[in-house]
Amino acid sequence: MLHAGQQQVIREAKRFNVLECGRRFGKTTLGLDVLLDTALAGKPAAWFAPTYKLLAEPWREIVRATRDLVTGVNQQARRVELITGGSIDCWSLDTADAGRGYKYARVVIDEAGIVRDLEPAWTEAIRPTLTDYRGDAWFLGTPKGRNAFHQLFVRGQDHAQDVWRSWRFASTDNPHLPAGEVEDARSDMPDAAFRQEYLGEPADDGGNPFGLDAIRACIADTIQEPRPGVRYLMGVDLGKAIDHTVCIVLDPMGRTVAFDRWQAPWDVTMRRIQALASKYNHAEVMADATGLGDPVVEELQRMPYV
C-alpha cells in the first residue's frame, strides 16, 4: 500500500508529473504502481531508466507483479503483454532514440536526475510516443544539481500550468525507513550532499557535493581587485544549455583573484567574459572548447581583449 506522500502525488497528479525527492522515499514503488494501473487498464505503457543496469531491478519487479496476468514475456526486448490487452516496455536511455516509433498511454522516466541528455531524450524521443493516446509522463528521481530534471521540477511549481505538476519530498517522508537512520547520515555527510540526497534539494552545483560556499571560502583570502602592471590568466569553462559558465582569474603566483559563475544566452556570456578579461589588465584567456565545440571559442577570439 502506498504511504501518505505517494498517495498525495497520485491525488494531485496532472498530465506531466515531476517528483524530486530524497533517497528511499519510494519513488520507484510509486512509478511501478502508476505504470501497472495503465497496463491493467488495457493500454501500452513504458518504463525508461538511465542505463541497463538501473533497468534490471524495475524489470524484475514488473515481471513479478504481472506473473499471473501475462500472455507473453520477452526477456530480450524486456516487454510484457497482459491478458487485459495492455503491455509494458522497458527501455534504457543509453540509446538516444529509446521508444522511437512506439505509442504509449503512460511513461515513467526513473532516476531522471542522472539521465544523460534528458532534455533531448524527452523532447525528441519520449514525448512524441504519447501523442496517439494523449498519454501522461512521470519523471522520478533524486536531484543532481540544477540540471534538466530540476528545470522540469521548476516548471511544475508554476501552478498556472495546466499540464505540469511537481512535488518535493524528503527521505523521512517515507514512514517505513528505520528511525534515526537519516539523522545518522546527516552527521556523516557535507551539508550540501545531505540536503540533496536526503531532502531532495538540488545542490547549486551537482558535481560539487560541498556547495559553492565551500569553494568561495577556500579562495576568500586571495580574491582581490586587479593591480597595475600584473599579467593575469583567466580560465573559462563554457556552460552548455542549463549548465553554468565559470570563470576564474589567476595571478602570476597561481592564486585565484576572481571567481564568477552565471547562466545566460551566449551573447551575454561572451560580453561578460570580455568584460572580466578587460578588467584584469586584458588577461590571457584559456577556454575549454571540448563541451561546446570550437565555434563559440572562435567567436570569443574575434572579440577585443580576449
N, C-alpha and C positions, 0 to 999 in steps of 0.2 A: 504494500500500500504506500502511496506517495505521502511524504511528510508535508507539513503546512506550507513551507516555502515553495515546494514543487506544485502543490495544488493552487497556490496563488498565481503562478505563472500560467498554468492551464486556464485558469478562470479569466485572466486578463489578456490572453493572447490575441494578437491581431494576425495579419497575413504574414508579415516578416518579423521574426522574433529573435532577440539577441539576449543571451544570458551570460553575463560576465561575472564569474564567481570564484571563490576560493576553492582550493583543492578539497576533494572529498565531499563537496556539497551534495552530490547526487545528480549531476548534470547528465551523465551517461544513462542512468536509470530513467530519467525524465525523457531523454531523447528516444530510447527504446520504446517507452510507453506510447508516445505520440505516433511513432512510426508503425508500431503494431496495430494501433487503432485504425490507421488508414488502410493497411493491408487486409485487416479483418473485415473492413467495410467493402472489400472487393476492388480496391484501387491500387495502382502501382506506386511504390514508394522507394526511396533510395537513401542510403547512409554513405556519407563521404568522410574520410579520415585523411590526415596529412600524409601518412605513409602506410605501407603494407603492414608493418609491424604494429602500428597503432590500430589497424583494422582487425587484427586477429581476435581480440577479446570480444568486441561487439558482435563479430560474425558468429563466434561460438554461442553467445547469448541468444542471438536471433535463431539459430538452428535449434537450440534447446527449447526456447519458448514456443516454437511452432512445430515441434516434432510430431504432434498428434493431428496437425491440420494441413500438412503439406501434401501436394500431389507430385512434387519434384524438387530435388535439391541438386544444384550444380556446384560442386565444391570448387572446381577450377574457376568458373566465372563468378563464384560467390553470389548465387542467386537462388532464392527460394520462391516457389509458386504454391499458393494456398488453395484449398478447396472452395474458398469464397470467390475465387477469381482474381484476388489480389496477389501482389508479388513484392518482393524486396530485393533490390540490387545493392551490393556493397562495392564502393569504388575507393581507390587510393588516389589522392591528389598529387602523387608523384608524377602522374600523367596529366599534362596540361589540358587535354580535351576530355577528361573523365566525364562520362554521361552524355557526351555529344551524340545526337541522333535519337535519344530516348525521350519519353514523356512521362512525367510524374505528377501525382497529386500532392505529394509532400516529400521534402528532402530535409535531412538533418546533416549539418556540417559540424562534425565533432572536433574538439581541440582546435577551434578556429583561430585561437590566438597564435598558433605556431604553424598555420598553413602557409606554405611558401606561395607568394603571389596570390593572396586571397582575392584581391580586387578583380584581376582579370579572370581568375577561375570562376568567380561568381558571375560577373557581367557577361563573359564571353562563352562560358560552357554551361554552368548550372542554371542560371536564371532562365534561359530560353527553354529548358526542359519543363518548366512549369506553365507554359503558355496554353497548351491544349486543355488542361484541367483547371486553369487559373489556380494553380496549386500554391501551397504555402511553404515557408522555409524557416528552419530553426538553426541559429548559429549558437553553438555552445562552447564554452572554454574558459580557461583561466587567462587573464590578460598577460601580454608580453610586451610591455611598453605601450606607447600610444601609436600603435600600428593600425593597419586597415581594419582589424577586428574591433579595436576600440573606437574607430571612427564610425563604424556601424552602430556601436552601443550609443554613441553621442547622438546619432541620427534618431534612434529610438526613444531618446529622452525628450525630444520635441513632441509634446503632447498634441500639437496641432496636426501632426502627421496622421493621416487616415489609415495607413497600412503598416507602419513600423512601430514596434514597442520593444523596450529593453528593461532589464532588471539587473541589479547587483545584489549578490548575497555573499555573506562570509561563510567560511567553513563551519563556524559554530551555529549557523542556521540549520545544519543537519543534526537533529536530536540524537542520532544513532552513533555519533563519534564518541570515543572514550572521554570521559570527563577529565578536564585538565590537560589533555594532550596538546591542544592548540596553544595554551599559555606556556607550556614547556617548550614548544617550538619557538615562541617569541624570544625566549632568553638565549636561544642558540643562533639566532639569525640577525643580520643587519635589518634595521627598521624598514628600509625601502623594500627589501626582499620579502620580509614577513607580510607587509601590507599588501604586496602584490599576490603572493602565493596563498595567503590565508584569508585576507579580507577582500580580495578581488579588486583592489585599487591599483591601476597600472602605474608602474614606475615611470618617472619622467623620461627615462632612457632605459628601454628594456634590456639593452646589452650591458648596463651598468647597475649591478644589484645594490650598490651603495648609495645611489642617488647623486644628483648634481650638487647638492650642498656639500657632500664629501669632497668632490672634485674642487669646488671653489675654496674649501677650507685648506686644501693642500697647496694651493697657489696664492693664497691671500697675501703672504709676506713678500711675494715677488712682483705683484701687479703694480705697474707704475705708468705714468704718462711718458711719452717719448722725450728723449734727451737730444739736444742738438749734436749733430755730427756722428751719432751712433748708427751703425748699419744693422737693421733688423731683418729677420727671416720670418715669413708668415706661411703657415701650413693651412690648407683648406681641404676639408672633406665635404664634397658636394652632396647635399641631400637629394634623395630621389622620391618623387611622389609625396607621401606624407612624412618622410624622414626629415630630420633637421640638417641644415648646413652648419658645420662647426669650423671656426677659425681660431687659431692660436698664433700669437706673435712671440718670437723668442729673441732675446738679446744675444750678443756675442758669446756670453758665458753659458748659453743654453737654458736660461731661466725664462719661464713664462711671464711675460709682462702684460699680455692682454689675452682675453678669452671671450668669445662671443658665439652665440648659438641662436638660430632662428628658423622659421618656416616662412617662405614667401615665394611668389612667382619668380621665374628666372630673371626677368629684367630688374626686379627689386634686389634679388640676391646679388647679381653682378654689380649693381651700384654700391651695395653695402661692402662688398669685397674691395672694390676700388677705393671707397672712402677710408676703410681701415688701413689699407696699404699706403695710401697717401698720407694719412695721419702719422704713421710711423716711418717718416722720412723716406717715403717711396720704397717700402720694404720689398725685398725679393719674395715673390710668391711661388710656392710649390703646391699644385692642386692635384688631387687624385682623380684621374680620368677613368679608372677601371670600372667604376659602377655605372657611369653615365655615358662613356664614350668620349672621343676626342672633340666633337663639335662644340660642346659647351666650353671646354678649355681653350679651344681656338678662338672663340668669341671673346673670352677674357683677355687673351693675348693681344687682341686688337684694341683693347681699352687703354687709355693713358694710365701710366704708373703701375700697370700690372704686368 
